[in-house]
Amino acid sequence: MKINKLLIATHNLGKYKELKNKLSSLNIEIKSLDDLGIREDYEETGKSYEENALGKARFYYKLTKIPTLADDSGLSVDALQGATGINSRSWPGYRGTDEELLEMLLEKLRGIPNQERTAKFVTVLALVDGQTEFIARGEIDGTITHQAVCDIEPGLPYSVVFYPDGLDKVFSQLTTEEKNTISHRGQVLKQIINKLK
């Protein structure tokens, strides 16, 4: 799949920066929805991360005719039977702010001991260029802390309470290089980059 321009289909600035940074090794022009003045939102009605990511990529490709990369990500907490899941952003029943989502997660885990606060981050990326569709999935296991360890990076509220297994830093404290090496998003981006090379 050879392209010279790519749309990253998200309004989430934190997610966009992370994806763009990793993809900067490719010699292609990278645009965001905001760069193109696109305000339309894709309604995520899929029953899986794969359905949502692919649906979103198809939607924005149809709108722009630019090869499109879209993701669907979520946090799956064992003690909450897999919540927040594919509805991580609208988990409260509406589109919550970063602060509301974090507060709700910590409140639901109040009193749960450390050994039962296991969770995993999941990311699925879909790439659509009008001829080819490619899907990649990545996961990383970890534990949820009892409180935020650092300031919230806009659009990534759960990253301030998620310790990846084997590390003594939460996601938000990792350097870009560390994230690219071990994170769920880093895993799938490697697959996307290999597809685009």
Secondary structure by P-SEA (a helix, b strand, c coil): ccccccccccccaaaaaaaaaaaccccbbbbcccccccccccccccccaaaaaaaaaaaaaaacccbbbbbbbbbbbccccccccccccccccccccaaaaaaaaaaaacccccccccbbbbbbbbbbcccbbbbbbbbbbbbbcccccccccccccccccccccccccccccccaaaaaaccaaaaaaaaaaaaac
